[in-house]
Amino acid sequence: MELSIVREYFESENNKHLTKEEVIKSRNDFFLSIKDEFITTDDGSLSLKFQDTMHSYIGALKERLYAYTIPSKIEDKERLLDICSGFGYNALYALYHNPKLKIDMIEKHWEISAISLLIPLPENYYFLDTSFNKIKGAVEHRLSKMGYIKNLAYRNYPSIKLHIEEAEIVLSEMNDKFDVIFFDPYKSEVSPELFTIDFVKLMVDRLEEKGIFLTYLSNYAIRSALSCFLNIGKVELPLKKVEGTIASRALEEKSLDSYEERIISLTELGIPYRRADNPEEIILNRLKERLEMKNKYLLPSSKRNIVNFEDAFTGSDISLKNRLEEFGLTKELAEYIICPQNEKCSCGKCNKRYNSTSERILEMRKRIYEIKGFNHEACPYTH
Ligand SMILES: C[S@@+](CC[C@H](N)C(=O)[O-])C[C@H]1O[C@@H](n2cnc3c(N)ncnc32)[C@H](O)[C@@H]1O
């Protein structure tokens, strides 16, 4: 959808002085005139294609519950930072479960936030109405302060603060800390600026000591970047094949699968995005870095079983064994690299056990770099 449609509607609404009832009717009529622009997802909630599909087809609202609200244990939390807040679905579900929650939402496009003032909830989600009205109050208030909206239909709700700006700018200027962060961007191809290790650091800096970070993503680059600063774990999403990611300073409840840990630490898929002047450069630079590192210092991800060392050295996969030997690994070296994943040390060279996924990722990467003579920190932030 073109955002100008929303802009033009509010420009025309602003030319009239409307009562609260008239505002709601006018916005409802406008919504009905553009409703075909929206996608009705499987749970009846509305989504939109703007730059990319904004929500999952399995249910825009349902996904919020499983990927964010439930794993965040939001009932016990005080402050939520909702990055890429869109229509405010994440915030409204969180608020429903914890009406005392203070929320900061960050959204780049005011027109996307304004869409929350236009769209209805489906009947099966009417129980979220009170929370949605609070979100609408905060959105309306902020947009009227910015001069985009004149007629007001909802009471301001000061516990919710909306920032209309690039997330990177908001975070670099922010000093507040949060005990929950929700990160809900488009995929990396669409918003690479939100996937850089530098941006991940900015988010982590806003997390309280005991805070929890959540994202629906299971992207290798983002998990790799997060593992430099926090303990990462998986969030099983009952409605989807892919999993989400949780990160905090505490030991994770559900570690990543050992195969995933190896892919992130030992192949070039674990190379993060890094800040650059524009999105195209961010993508291009990572591709270049992957090419430089692949086969030389890290295993190539193109053959996905490349990290199944057991098949190569104690099983029957001769071609994999040959590939790994070409890269410079022997049975002993392979065992040394993956020893951090064992309960007990079998290589004789560990001086501790590696209890978290992040520790294992960093240690295994350190070991492969050491073997390949690559003189860099295991955490790619310092590369
Ligand atoms: C996948 S949607 C998120 C949906 C949202 N959480 C919701 O509840 O409706 C991604 C959102 O991120 C916003 N966005 C994209 N790039 C951004 C950036 N650099 N800073 C802040 N927001 C951004 C988009 O406008 C879009 O609304």
The ligand as a Gaussian input file, in Angstrom:
#p B3LYP/6-31G(d) Opt

LIG

0 1
 C        7.252000      -6.530000      10.623000
 S        6.579000      -4.962000      10.848000
 C        6.233000      -4.942000      12.566000
 C        4.782000      -5.124000      12.940000
 C        4.431000      -4.592000      14.299000
 N        5.237000      -5.087000      15.366000
 C        2.962000      -4.671000      14.657000
 O        2.645000      -5.045000      15.798000
 O        2.135000      -4.327000      13.827000
 C        8.039000      -3.942000      10.779000
 C        7.811000      -2.478000      11.097000
 O        9.097000      -1.850000      11.222000
 C        9.023000      -0.548000      10.681000
 N       10.415000      -0.159000      10.359000
 C       11.129000      -0.523000       9.266000
 N       12.379000       0.013000       9.321000
 C       12.451000       0.696000      10.494000
 C       13.483000       1.456000      11.116000
 N       14.680000       1.611000      10.547000
 N       13.218000       2.042000      12.314000
 C       11.990000       1.894000      12.894000
 N       10.979000       1.185000      12.341000
 C       11.193000       0.586000      11.151000
 C        8.111000      -0.706000       9.494000
 O        7.549000       0.527000       9.097000
 C        7.080000      -1.705000      10.020000
 O        6.003000      -1.039000      10.597000

